[in-house]
Amino acid sequence: MASEQQPSQAKHNPALAFTWGKYREFSATARKRKDEITSWRFRVLMLGVGGAISGVFSQTLLDIFPDDPSMGMPSKVLGIISALALALATYFGKELVNPDKEKEQIRARSIAESLKSECYQFVSGAVPYNGDDRDEQLLEKTEGLLEQTADLRSENLSEADRLKRILNDNMDIDTYIKERVEDQISYYFSKSDEYVKKMDGIRNFSLFLGIIAVVAGALSVVIPFNTAAWVAVISTITSSIAAYAYANRYQYLLVSYQSAGKRLEALKYRWEILTSKNPTVENINEFIQKCERTLSLENSAWMSELSSQMPIDDYSD
């Protein structure tokens, strides 16, 4: 990425500073919305799992100690905890983890990536930013993108945060490849590796729970309480974890990031092997356009996947 230095806006092209600042604002908005959604999904998952386990424990105490009156109060407390946890899971799932929240995150991420793409095309001099009216072209494009999200509140950032890691004007092709293409390839592959680990962890934990369920069923003839309820709870927990992974689109993002990373990598190596020794303005522009189109297609596909899981009353771009 570019330098972490945070210079004042006066040292930068005003049109670039404006567009980059808006990119930073919407990127911060998308990141905040995603963190909120992810954290509340996990809380809802934990409340549901805790409620189910507490409910079974409530009955299990009475099964193990049927003649002990002192177990009555703990059993009731666990029952109350179970009912409260399940009620909160239902409430939070409806009020805080709903499609409207995710729509805001999707729209903020989409506009952020579009603005970022325009900035890279601007500093690299790609069409339409290769003429004397490049500043006007960028401002018009930025204003058009912002109009699409006029109803979306973005995070307010300080000037230093808006200009953080701002691009240097007049970026040459080698710098573009390093800071845009190679950086994005690294991001895609590192994120796909992260999702592989998450999917493997979920799969292994689900297998572990399945083994426990089998063992509990087999021991039902020798232990002094009904294990059927525990088998049902374990099945519920396994299904809840699978639903949590699906809601976060781990599998889709894994495949999408790997695919986009490979496409960018192919473009990069094709450039280095066939074009880099004798580049022209035309093939530099074509290469930049192909790279930005690849990034745009990945972003559009990601938006489409998330939006397809939502109610029909979708927003309009």
SERO-4910 file (N, C-alpha, C, O; in steps of 0.05 Angstrom, whole numbers):
BEGIN
 pado doro    nc1    nc2    nc3   cac1   cac2   cac3    cc1    cc2    cc3    oc1    oc2    oc3
  Met    A     17    -24      0      0      0      0     18     25      0     42     23      4
  Ala    A      5     48     -5     20     73     -5     29     80     23     21     67     43
  Ser    A     45    101     25     56    109     51     35    115     71     13    125     64
  Glu    A     41    110     97     22    116    119     22    145    126      7    154    143
  Gln    A     40    161    113     42    190    119     15    203    114      1    196     96
  Gln    A      8    223    131    -18    236    129    -14    266    123    -16    282    141
  Pro    A     -7    273     98     -3    300     92    -29    316     90    -50    304     90
  Ser    A    -27    342     88    -50    358     86    -61    357     58    -48    350     39
  Gln    A    -87    364     56   -101    363     31    -88    382     10    -89    376    -14
  Ala    A    -75    403     19    -64    423      0    -42    411    -17    -36    422    -38
  Lys    A    -29    390     -8     -7    378    -22    -17    358    -44     -1    347    -58
  His    A    -43    355    -46    -53    335    -64    -73    348    -84    -84    369    -79
  Asn    A    -76    335   -106    -96    343   -125   -123    345   -111   -132    325    -99
  Pro    A   -137    368   -113   -162    371    -98   -184    350   -106   -198    340    -88
  Ala    A   -186    344   -131   -206    325   -140   -200    297   -129   -218    283   -120
  Leu    A   -174    290   -130   -166    264   -119   -171    263    -89   -180    243    -78
  Ala    A   -164    284    -75   -167    285    -46   -197    282    -38   -203    269    -19
  Phe    A   -214    295    -54   -243    293    -48   -253    265    -52   -267    254    -35
  Thr    A   -246    253    -75   -255    226    -81   -244    205    -61   -258    187    -52
  Trp    A   -218    208    -55   -205    190    -37   -218    192     -9   -221    172      5
  Gly    A   -224    217     -1   -237    221     25   -264    207     27   -270    195     47
  Lys    A   -280    209      5   -306    195      5   -302    165      5   -318    151     18
  Tyr    A   -282    155     -9   -276    126     -8   -270    118     20   -281     97     30
  Arg    A   -254    133     34   -247    126     62   -271    127     80   -274    110     98
  Glu    A   -289    146     76   -313    148     93   -331    124     89   -341    112    108
  Phe    A   -336    116     63   -354     94     58   -341     67     65   -354     48     73
  Ser    A   -315     66     63   -301     42     71   -303     38    101   -307     15    111
  Ala    A   -300     60    116   -303     58    146   -332     51    153   -336     36    172
  Thr    A   -351     61    138   -379     54    143   -384     25    138   -397     12    155
  Ala    A   -374     14    116   -378    -14    110   -365    -32    131   -376    -52    139
  Arg    A   -341    -24    139   -327    -40    159   -341    -40    186   -343    -61    199
  Lys    A   -352    -17    194   -367    -15    219   -392    -32    218   -398    -46    237
  Arg    A   -407    -30    196   -432    -45    193   -426    -75    193   -440    -91    206
  Lys    A   -405    -83    180   -398   -112    179   -390   -122    207   -399   -143    215
  Asp    A   -375   -106    222   -367   -114    249   -392   -117    267   -393   -135    283
  Glu    A   -410    -98    264   -435    -99    280   -451   -124    273   -460   -138    291
  Ile    A   -455   -130    247   -471   -153    239   -458   -179    248   -471   -196    259
  Thr    A   -431   -181    244   -417   -206    252   -418   -210    282   -423   -233    291
  Ser    A   -414   -189    297   -414   -193    327   -442   -200    337   -444   -217    355
  Trp    A   -463   -188    325   -490   -194    334   -498   -222    325   -513   -236    339
  Arg    A   -489   -231    302   -495   -258    293   -483   -278    313   -495   -298    320
  Phe    A   -458   -273    322   -445   -291    341   -460   -290    368   -463   -311    380
  Arg    A   -469   -267    377   -483   -265    402   -510   -280    400   -517   -294    419
  Val    A   -524   -278    378   -549   -292    374   -543   -323    374   -559   -338    386
  Leu    A   -522   -331    361   -515   -359    361   -510   -369    390   -520   -390    397
  Met    A   -494   -354    405   -488   -362    433   -513   -362    450   -516   -380    467
  Leu    A   -530   -343    447   -555   -343    462   -572   -367    456   -584   -379    474
  Gly    A   -574   -373    430   -590   -397    422   -579   -423    433   -594   -440    443
  Val    A   -553   -426    431   -539   -450    441   -542   -451    471   -548   -472    482
  Gly    A   -536   -429    485   -538   -428    514   -566   -434    524   -570   -448    544
  Gly    A   -586   -423    510   -614   -428    517   -621   -457    515   -635   -468    532
  Ala    A   -613   -469    493   -620   -497    489   -607   -515    510   -619   -533    520
  Ile    A   -581   -510    515   -567   -526    535   -579   -522    563   -582   -542    578
  Ser    A   -585   -498    570   -597   -492    597   -623   -507    600   -629   -517    621
  Gly    A   -639   -507    579   -665   -520    580   -663   -550    585   -678   -561    601
  Val    A   -644   -563    572   -640   -591    576   -628   -597    603   -636   -616    616
  Phe    A   -609   -580    612   -598   -583    639   -620   -581    660   -619   -595    680
  Ser    A   -639   -563    655   -661   -560    674   -676   -586    679   -682   -593    702
  Gln    A   -682   -600    658   -696   -626    660   -677   -648    669   -686   -666    684
  Thr    A   -652   -647    661   -633   -668    668   -628   -669    699   -625   -691    710
  Leu    A   -627   -646    712   -624   -645    741   -646   -661    755   -641   -676    774
  Leu    A   -670   -658    745   -693   -673    757   -692   -702    751   -700   -719    767
  Asp    A   -681   -709    728   -678   -737    721   -657   -751    738   -661   -774    746
  Ile    A   -635   -737    743   -613   -749    758   -620   -750    788   -613   -769    801
  Phe    A   -633   -729    798   -640   -728    826   -670   -726    830   -680   -705    839
  Pro    A   -685   -746    823   -714   -745    824   -725   -742    852   -747   -731    856
  Asp    A   -710   -750    872   -720   -750    900   -707   -728    917   -711   -727    941
  Asp    A   -693   -710    904   -679   -689    919   -693   -662    914   -691   -650    893
  Pro    A   -708   -653    935   -724   -628    931   -706   -603    927   -715   -583    917
  Ser    A   -681   -605    936   -663   -582    932   -657   -576    903   -647   -554    897
  Met    A   -662   -595    886   -656   -591    857   -678   -576    843   -675   -567    820
  Gly    A   -701   -572    857   -723   -558    845   -716   -529    837   -722   -521    815
  Met    A   -704   -514    855   -697   -487    850   -676   -484    827   -681   -468    809
  Pro    A   -653   -498    828   -634   -496    805   -647   -503    779   -641   -491    758
  Ser    A   -665   -523    779   -679   -531    754   -696   -508    744   -697   -503    720
  Lys    A   -710   -494    762   -727   -472    754   -710   -449    743   -717   -436    723
  Val    A   -688   -444    757   -670   -422    748   -659   -427    720   -659   -409    703
  Leu    A   -651   -452    716   -641   -459    689   -663   -457    668   -658   -449    645
  Gly    A   -687   -464    676   -709   -461    657   -715   -432    650   -720   -426    627
  Ile    A   -713   -415    670   -717   -386    665   -695   -375    647   -700   -360    629
  Ile    A   -670   -383    653   -647   -375    637   -651   -384    608   -646   -368    589
  Ser    A   -660   -408    605   -664   -419    578   -685   -403    563   -681   -395    540
  Ala    A   -708   -398    576   -729   -383    563   -720   -354    556   -726   -344    535
  Leu    A   -705   -342    575   -696   -314    570   -675   -313    547   -677   -296    530
  Ala    A   -656   -332    547   -636   -333    526   -648   -337    499   -641   -324    479
  Leu    A   -667   -355    497   -680   -361    471   -697   -337    462   -698   -331    438
  Ala    A   -710   -324    481   -726   -300    474   -708   -278    464   -715   -264    444
  Leu    A   -685   -274    477   -667   -253    469   -655   -259    442   -651   -242    425
  Ala    A   -649   -285    437   -638   -293    411   -657   -287    389   -650   -277    367
  Thr    A   -683   -292    394   -704   -287    374   -706   -257    369   -708   -248    346
  Tyr    A   -707   -242    391   -710   -213    389   -686   -200    374   -690   -184    355
  Phe    A   -662   -206    383   -638   -194    370   -636   -203    341   -627   -188    324
  Gly    A   -643   -228    336   -641   -238    309   -660   -223    290   -654   -219    267
  Lys    A   -682   -214    301   -702   -199    284   -695   -170    282   -697   -158    261
  Glu    A   -687   -157    305   -683   -129    306   -656   -119    297   -653    -98    285
  Leu    A   -635   -135    303   -608   -125    299   -593   -140    276   -575   -129    264
  Val    A   -601   -165    271   -589   -180    249   -610   -183    227   -620   -205    223
  Asn    A   -616   -161    213   -637   -162    193   -626   -152    166   -604   -140    165
  Pro    A   -640   -158    145   -631   -151    118   -624   -121    114   -606   -115     98
  Asp    A   -639   -104    128   -633    -75    124   -605    -68    132   -592    -52    119
  Lys    A   -595    -79    154   -568    -74    163   -548    -84    143   -528    -70    137
  Glu    A   -553   -107    131   -534   -118    112   -535   -102     86   -515    -99     72
  Lys    A   -559    -92     79   -561    -75     55   -543    -51     57   -529    -43     38
  Glu    A   -543    -39     81   -527    -15     85   -497    -22     82   -482     -7     69
  Gln    A   -489    -45     93   -461    -53     90   -454    -58     61   -432    -50     52
  Ile    A   -471    -71     46   -466    -78     18   -464    -52      1   -446    -49    -15
  Arg    A   -482    -34      6   -482     -9    -10   -457      8     -3   -445     19    -21
  Ala    A   -450      9     22   -426     24     30   -401     12     19   -384     27      9
  Arg    A   -399    -14     19   -375    -27      8   -374    -24    -22   -353    -20    -33
  Ser    A   -397    -25    -35   -398    -22    -64   -389      6    -73   -372      8    -91
  Ile    A   -399     27    -60   -391     54    -67   -362     59    -60   -348     73    -75
  Ala    A   -353     47    -38   -325     51    -31   -306     39    -52   -287     51    -60
  Glu    A   -312     15    -61   -295      1    -81   -296     16   -108   -276     17   -122
  Ser    A   -320     27   -115   -322     42   -140   -305     67   -139   -291     74   -158
  Leu    A   -307     81   -116   -291    106   -113   -261    100   -113   -245    115   -125
  Lys    A   -253     78   -100   -225     71   -100   -215     64   -128   -193     72   -135
  Ser    A   -231     50   -143   -224     44   -171   -220     69   -187   -201     71   -203
  Glu    A   -238     88   -184   -235    113   -199   -209    128   -192   -196    140   -209
  Cys    A   -202    126   -166   -177    140   -157   -153    127   -171   -135    141   -179
  Tyr    A   -152    100   -172   -129     87   -184   -128     92   -214   -106     96   -225
  Gln    A   -151     93   -227   -151    100   -256   -142    129   -260   -129    135   -280
  Phe    A   -150    146   -242   -143    174   -244   -113    178   -242   -101    191   -259
  Val    A   -101    167   -221    -72    172   -217    -54    158   -237    -32    166   -242
  Ser    A    -65    137   -250    -50    122   -270    -54    133   -298    -42    124   -317
  Gly    A    -72    153   -300    -77    165   -326    -92    148   -346    -90    152   -370
  Ala    A   -109    130   -336   -125    113   -354   -149    129   -364   -157    148   -351
  Val    A   -159    120   -386   -184    132   -398   -206    130   -377   -210    108   -366
  Pro    A   -221    151   -372   -222    178   -385   -205    199   -372   -208    223   -377
  Tyr    A   -186    191   -356   -170    210   -340   -143    215   -353   -122    217   -339
  Asn    A   -142    217   -379   -117    221   -394   -117    247   -409   -100    252   -426
  Gly    A   -136    265   -403   -137    291   -416   -135    314   -397   -131    310   -373
  Asp    A   -137    338   -408   -134    362   -392   -158    366   -373   -156    380   -353
  Asp    A   -180    352   -379   -204    355   -362   -207    332   -342   -229    326   -332
  Arg    A   -184    320   -335   -185    296   -317   -197    302   -290   -212    286   -279
  Asp    A   -192    326   -279   -203    333   -253   -233    335   -254   -248    325   -237
  Glu    A   -243    348   -275   -272    351   -279   -285    324   -283   -306    318   -272
  Gln    A   -272    306   -299   -282    279   -303   -285    264   -277   -305    251   -272
  Leu    A   -264    266   -260   -265    252   -234   -287    263   -216   -301    247   -203
  Leu    A   -290    289   -215   -310    301   -198   -338    293   -207   -355    287   -190
  Glu    A   -342    293   -233   -369    285   -243   -375    256   -237   -397    249   -230
  Lys    A   -355    239   -240   -359    210   -234   -364    206   -205   -382    191   -197
  Thr    A   -349    220   -188   -353    218   -159   -381    228   -151   -394    215   -135
  Glu    A   -389    251   -161   -415    261   -154   -437    243   -163   -457    240   -149
  Gly    A   -434    230   -187   -454    211   -196   -456    187   -178   -478    177   -172
  Leu    A   -433    177   -169   -433    154   -150   -446    161   -123   -461    145   -112
  Leu    A   -440    185   -114   -451    194    -88   -481    197    -89   -495    193    -69
  Glu    A   -491    206   -112   -520    209   -115   -535    183   -111   -558    182   -102
  Gln    A   -522    161   -118   -535    134   -116   -539    126    -86   -555    109    -80
  Thr    A   -523    138    -69   -525    131    -41   -531    156    -23   -521    158     -1
  Ala    A   -547    174    -34   -553    198    -20   -568    193      6   -566    209     25
  Asp    A   -582    170      8   -598    164     32   -581    147     52   -592    139     72
  Leu    A   -556    142     45   -540    125     63   -521    142     79   -505    157     68
  Arg    A   -523    140    105   -506    156    123   -478    144    124   -475    120    129
  Ser    A   -458    160    119   -430    150    121   -417    161    146   -426    180    159
  Glu    A   -395    147    154   -381    155    178   -367    182    173   -357    188    152
  Asn    A   -367    199    194   -352    224    193   -323    220    202   -318    210    224
  Leu    A   -304    226    185   -276    222    191   -262    249    192   -270    268    179
  Ser    A   -241    250    206   -224    274    207   -209    276    180   -208    257    165
  Glu    A   -198    300    175   -183    304    150   -160    284    148   -154    274    127
  Ala    A   -146    280    170   -123    261    170   -132    233    163   -119    219    147
  Asp    A   -155    224    173   -165    197    167   -175    196    138   -172    175    125
  Arg    A   -187    218    128   -197    217    100   -173    215     81   -176    203     59
  Leu    A   -151    227     88   -128    228     70   -108    206     76    -86    205     64
  Lys    A   -114    188     94    -95    167    102    -90    149     78   -109    140     65
  Arg    A    -64    144     72    -55    127     50    -65    136     23    -69    121      5
  Ile    A    -69    163     20    -78    173     -5    -57    168    -27    -33    167    -21
  Leu    A    -66    163    -51    -48    156    -73    -32    180    -82    -41    202    -81
  Asn    A     -8    174    -92      8    195   -105     -2    199   -133     -7    180   -148
  Asp    A     -4    224   -141    -13    230   -169      9    221   -188     32    218   -181
  Asn    A      0    217   -213     18    208   -235     32    182   -228     57    180   -228
  Met    A     17    161   -222     28    135   -216     36    121   -241     20    119   -260
  Asp    A     61    110   -242     69     95   -266     59     67   -264     49     58   -244
  Ile    A     62     52   -286     50     25   -288     63      6   -268     49    -12   -258
  Asp    A     89      8   -263    101    -10   -244     91     -6   -216     86    -25   -201
  Thr    A     86     20   -209     75     25   -182     46     16   -181     38      5   -160
  Tyr    A     31     19   -203      4     10   -203      3    -20   -199    -14    -30   -183
  Ile    A     20    -35   -212     21    -64   -209     27    -72   -180     14    -90   -169
  Lys    A     46    -58   -168     55    -64   -141     33    -57   -121     26    -73   -104
  Glu    A     23    -32   -123      5    -23   -102    -25    -31   -106    -40    -32    -87
  Arg    A    -32    -36   -131    -60    -43   -136    -63    -73   -142    -78    -87   -128
  Val    A    -49    -82   -162    -53   -110   -170    -41   -130   -150    -56   -148   -141
  Glu    A    -16   -127   -144     -3   -146   -126    -15   -145    -98    -19   -165    -84
  Asp    A    -22   -121    -89    -34   -118    -63    -61   -131    -62    -68   -144    -42
  Gln    A    -77   -129    -83   -103   -141    -84   -101   -172    -86   -117   -186    -74
  Ile    A    -82   -181   -101    -78   -210   -103    -71   -222    -76    -82   -242    -68
  Ser    A    -53   -208    -62    -45   -217    -35    -69   -217    -16    -73   -235      0
  Tyr    A    -86   -196    -18   -110   -195     -2   -129   -218     -7   -139   -231     11
  Tyr    A   -134   -223    -33   -153   -245    -40   -143   -272    -30   -159   -287    -19
  Phe    A   -118   -278    -34   -108   -304    -26   -106   -307      4   -111   -328     15
  Ser    A    -99   -285     18    -97   -287     47   -125   -290     59   -129   -305     79
  Lys    A   -145   -276     48   -172   -279     58   -184   -306     52   -198   -318     68
  Ser    A   -177   -317     28   -187   -344     22   -175   -365     41   -188   -383     49
  Asp    A   -149   -361     48   -137   -379     67   -151   -377     94   -154   -397    108
  Glu    A   -158   -352    101   -172   -348    127   -199   -363    127   -206   -375    147
  Tyr    A   -213   -362    105   -239   -375    104   -236   -405    103   -253   -420    113
  Val    A   -214   -415     91   -209   -444     91   -206   -453    120   -217   -474    128
  Lys    A   -191   -439    136   -187   -446    164   -213   -445    179   -218   -462    196
  Lys    A   -230   -425    174   -255   -423    188   -273   -446    180   -286   -458    198
  Met    A   -275   -452    155   -292   -474    146   -282   -501    157   -298   -518    166
  Asp    A   -255   -505    158   -244   -530    169   -251   -531    199   -257   -553    209
  Gly    A   -249   -509    213   -255   -509    242   -284   -515    247   -290   -531    265
  Ile    A   -302   -504    231   -330   -510    234   -336   -539    228   -352   -552    242
  Arg    A   -324   -549    207   -328   -577    199   -318   -596    221   -332   -615    228
  Asn    A   -294   -591    232   -283   -608    252   -300   -607    278   -304   -628    290
  Phe    A   -309   -583    285   -326   -581    309   -353   -595    306   -363   -607    324
  Ser    A   -364   -593    282   -389   -607    276   -385   -637    277   -403   -651    288
  Leu    A   -363   -647    267   -357   -676    270   -354   -684    299   -364   -706    306
  Phe    A   -341   -667    315   -338   -673    343   -365   -675    357   -370   -693    373
  Leu    A   -383   -656    351   -409   -657    363   -425   -681    354   -440   -693    369
  Gly    A   -421   -689    328   -434   -713    319   -426   -738    334   -442   -755    340
  Ile    A   -400   -740    340   -390   -762    355   -402   -763    383   -409   -784    393
  Ile    A   -404   -739    395   -416   -738    422   -445   -747    421   -454   -761    439
  Ala    A   -459   -739    400   -487   -747    398   -489   -778    395   -507   -790    407
  Val    A   -472   -790    379   -472   -819    376   -466   -833    402   -480   -852    409
  Val    A   -446   -823    416   -439   -835    442   -461   -832    462   -467   -851    477
  Ala    A   -474   -808    463   -496   -804    482   -519   -823    476   -531   -833    494
  Gly    A   -525   -827    450   -546   -846    443   -539   -874    451   -557   -889    460
  Ala    A   -514   -882    448   -506   -909    455   -506   -914    485   -511   -936    494
  Leu    A   -501   -893    501   -500   -895    530   -527   -892    543   -530   -893    568
  Ser    A   -548   -888    527   -575   -883    539   -585   -906    556   -602   -902    573
  Val    A   -574   -930    552   -584   -953    567   -571   -955    595   -580   -971    612
  Val    A   -549   -940    599   -534   -943    624   -533   -918    641   -524   -919    664
  Ile    A   -542   -895    631   -542   -870    647   -570   -863    656   -589   -870    642
  Pro    A   -572   -850    679   -598   -847    692   -615   -824    682   -631   -813    698
  Phe    A   -613   -816    657   -631   -796    647   -634   -799    616   -618   -813    604
  Asn    A   -653   -786    606   -660   -789    578   -640   -774    561   -638   -750    562
  Thr    A   -625   -788    544   -605   -775    527   -617   -765    501   -603   -750    486
  Ala    A   -641   -772    495   -653   -763    470   -654   -732    468   -650   -721    447
  Ala    A   -659   -719    491   -660   -690    491   -632   -678    485   -630   -658    471
  Trp    A   -611   -691    495   -584   -682    490   -576   -686    461   -563   -669    449
  Val    A   -585   -708    450   -579   -713    421   -593   -692    404   -582   -682    385
  Ala    A   -618   -685    412   -632   -664    397   -618   -637    400   -617   -622    381
  Val    A   -609   -631    424   -595   -605    428   -569   -604    412   -563   -583    400
  Ile    A   -554   -626    412   -529   -627    396   -536   -623    366   -521   -609    352
  Ser    A   -557   -635    357   -565   -631    329   -572   -602    324   -566   -591    302
  Thr    A   -586   -590    343   -594   -562    340   -569   -544    339   -568   -525    323
  Ile    A   -550   -549    357   -525   -533    357   -510   -536    331   -500   -516    320
  Thr    A   -508   -561    321   -494   -565    295   -508   -550    272   -495   -538    256
  Ser    A   -535   -550    272   -549   -536    251   -546   -506    254   -544   -492    234
  Ser    A   -545   -496    279   -541   -467    284   -514   -458    275   -511   -436    263
  Ile    A   -494   -474    280   -466   -467    271   -465   -467    240   -452   -449    229
  Ala    A   -477   -486    228   -478   -487    199   -492   -463    187   -484   -451    167
  Ala    A   -514   -455    200   -529   -431    191   -513   -406    195   -514   -388    179
  Tyr    A   -497   -405    217   -480   -382    222   -459   -379    200   -454   -357    190
  Ala    A   -447   -402    193   -427   -402    171   -439   -393    145   -427   -379    129
  Tyr    A   -463   -403    140   -477   -396    115   -484   -366    114   -480   -353     93
  Ala    A   -493   -356    137   -500   -327    138   -476   -310    132   -479   -288    121
  Asn    A   -453   -318    140   -428   -303    135   -415   -309    108   -395   -297    101
  Arg    A   -428   -327     93   -419   -333     65   -390   -342     64   -376   -335     45
  Tyr    A   -381   -358     83   -353   -366     83   -346   -382     57   -325   -376     45
  Gln    A   -363   -401     50   -357   -418     27   -357   -401      1   -339   -404    -16
  Tyr    A   -377   -384     -2   -378   -367    -26   -354   -349    -28   -342   -347    -49
  Leu    A   -347   -335     -6   -325   -316     -6   -299   -330    -11   -281   -319    -25
  Leu    A   -296   -354     -1   -272   -370     -6   -268   -374    -36   -246   -369    -46
  Val    A   -288   -384    -49   -287   -389    -78   -284   -364    -94   -268   -362   -113
  Ser    A   -299   -343    -86   -298   -318   -101   -271   -304    -99   -261   -295   -119
  Tyr    A   -259   -304    -75   -233   -291    -72   -211   -306    -87   -194   -294    -99
  Gln    A   -212   -333    -86   -192   -349   -100   -194   -344   -130   -174   -341   -144
  Ser    A   -219   -343   -140   -223   -339   -169   -213   -312   -178   -199   -309   -198
  Ala    A   -220   -291   -163   -212   -264   -170   -182   -261   -168   -169   -248   -185
  Gly    A   -170   -273   -148   -141   -272   -145   -126   -285   -168   -106   -275   -178
  Lys    A   -137   -308   -177   -124   -322   -200   -127   -306   -225   -109   -306   -242
  Arg    A   -150   -293   -229   -154   -277   -254   -134   -253   -254   -122   -247   -275
  Leu    A   -132   -240   -231   -113   -217   -230    -84   -227   -234    -68   -214   -247
  Glu    A    -78   -250   -222    -51   -261   -225    -45   -267   -254    -23   -263   -263
  Ala    A    -65   -278   -268    -61   -284   -296    -56   -259   -313    -39   -258   -331
  Leu    A    -72   -238   -307    -68   -212   -321    -40   -201   -316    -26   -191   -334
  Lys    A    -31   -203   -291     -4   -193   -284     18   -208   -299     35   -195   -311
  Tyr    A     17   -234   -298     38   -250   -311     37   -247   -342     57   -247   -355
  Arg    A     13   -244   -353     10   -240   -381     23   -213   -389     37   -211   -409
  Trp    A     19   -193   -372     32   -167   -377     62   -169   -376     76   -160   -394
  Glu    A     72   -182   -355    101   -184   -352    114   -200   -374    137   -194   -382
  Ile    A    101   -221   -384    113   -238   -404    111   -226   -432    129   -228   -448
  Leu    A     88   -214   -438     83   -206   -466     85   -176   -471     90   -169   -494
  Thr    A     82   -160   -451     79   -131   -457     99   -113   -442    106    -92   -453
  Ser    A    108   -120   -419    123   -102   -402    150    -92   -414    159    -71   -407
  Lys    A    161   -108   -433    187   -100   -445    185    -77   -464    204    -62   -468
  Asn    A    161    -74   -476    158    -52   -495    129    -41   -492    114    -43   -511
  Pro    A    123    -29   -469     95    -20   -465     89      6   -481    106     23   -486
  Thr    A     64      7   -489     54     32   -503     32     43   -486     21     30   -468
  Val    A     24     68   -492      3     81   -477    -23     64   -480    -38     62   -461
  Glu    A    -27     54   -504    -52     39   -509    -53     13   -493    -74      7   -480
  Asn    A    -31     -3   -492    -33    -28   -478    -31    -24   -447    -41    -41   -432
  Ile    A    -19     -2   -439    -20      4   -410    -48     10   -402    -58      0   -381
  Asn    A    -62     26   -418    -89     33   -412   -107      8   -412   -124      5   -395
  Glu    A   -102     -9   -432   -118    -34   -434   -114    -52   -410   -133    -64   -399
  Phe    A    -89    -54   -401    -83    -70   -378    -97    -60   -353   -109    -75   -337
  Ile    A    -95    -33   -348   -108    -22   -325   -138    -26   -326   -150    -33   -305
  Gln    A   -150    -22   -349   -179    -26   -352   -187    -55   -346   -207    -59   -333
  Lys    A   -171    -74   -355   -177   -102   -350   -175   -108   -320   -191   -123   -309
  Cys    A   -154    -97   -307   -151   -102   -278   -175    -90   -263   -186   -103   -245
  Glu    A   -182    -66   -269   -204    -53   -255   -231    -67   -261   -248    -68   -244
  Arg    A   -233    -77   -285   -258    -91   -292   -260   -117   -277   -281   -125   -268
  Thr    A   -237   -131   -273   -237   -155   -257   -245   -150   -228   -261   -165   -217
  Leu    A   -234   -129   -217   -241   -121   -190   -271   -114   -188   -284   -120   -168
  Ser    A   -280    -99   -208   -308    -91   -208   -327   -115   -210   -348   -116   -197
  Leu    A   -320   -135   -227   -336   -158   -230   -337   -174   -204   -359   -185   -197
  Glu    A   -315   -176   -190   -315   -191   -164   -333   -177   -144   -348   -190   -130
  Asn    A   -331   -150   -144   -348   -135   -125   -377   -138   -132   -394   -140   -115
  Ser    A   -384   -137   -158   -411   -140   -167   -422   -167   -160   -445   -170   -152
  Ala    A   -406   -188   -165   -415   -215   -159   -419   -219   -129   -438   -232   -121
  Trp    A   -402   -207   -113   -405   -209    -84   -431   -195    -75   -446   -206    -58
  Met    A   -436   -171    -87   -461   -157    -80   -486   -174    -88   -505   -176    -73
  Ser    A   -484   -186   -112   -507   -202   -122   -512   -226   -104   -535   -232    -99
  Glu    A   -491   -239    -95   -494   -262    -77   -507   -254    -51   -526   -268    -42
  Leu    A   -498   -233    -39   -510   -224    -13   -538   -215    -17   -556   -221     -1
  Ser    A   -543   -200    -39   -570   -189    -43   -590   -211    -50   -614   -208    -44
  Ser    A   -581   -233    -62   -599   -255    -69   -611   -269    -45   -631   -283    -48
  Gln    A   -598   -266    -22   -608   -278      3   -627   -260     18   -637   -268     39
  Met    A   -634   -237      6   -650   -217     21   -678   -217      9   -683   -228    -12
  Pro    A   -697   -203     23   -724   -200     12   -724   -185    -14   -704   -172    -21
  Ile    A   -746   -187    -29   -747   -176    -56   -747   -146    -55   -739   -134    -75
  Asp    A   -755   -133    -33   -755   -104    -33   -727    -93    -31   -720    -80    -12
  Asp    A   -711    -99    -52   -683    -92    -53   -680    -63    -61   -699    -51    -72
  Tyr    A   -657    -52    -56   -651    -24    -64   -644    -23    -93   -639    -43   -106
  Ser    A   -644      1   -103   -637      5   -132   -611     20   -133   -608     41   -120
  Asp    A   -593     11   -150   -568     26   -155   -572     45   -178   -554     59   -185
***
